[in-house]
Amino acid sequence: MATIRDIKGDPSAAWDDLSWADMSSDEQALWAALGWSEASWEEDTDAPDSDDRYWEDLTADERNAATKLGYTQSLWDEE
């Protein structure tokens, strides 16, 4: 399954450099599936619960979104 953006290395480093407005609507939708909104992404509100959960505790839809965003279980769990 291909990622939305060509992410090299740690996906968190790539995504952390982007504002919500920098992302495509497809990318925003994937982050929204993980509970993120523009407000939480821009740190105006708290991060969603998925941000504190291990990969195995994510729903199938959340894991699918995370995979498309460039994460693997090991990359997600080390965050």
Secondary structure, 3 states (H helix, E strand, C coil): CCCCCCCCCCHHHHHHCCCHHHCCHHHHHHHHHCCCCHHHHCCCCCCCHHHHCCHHHCCHHHHHHHHHCCCCHHHHHCC
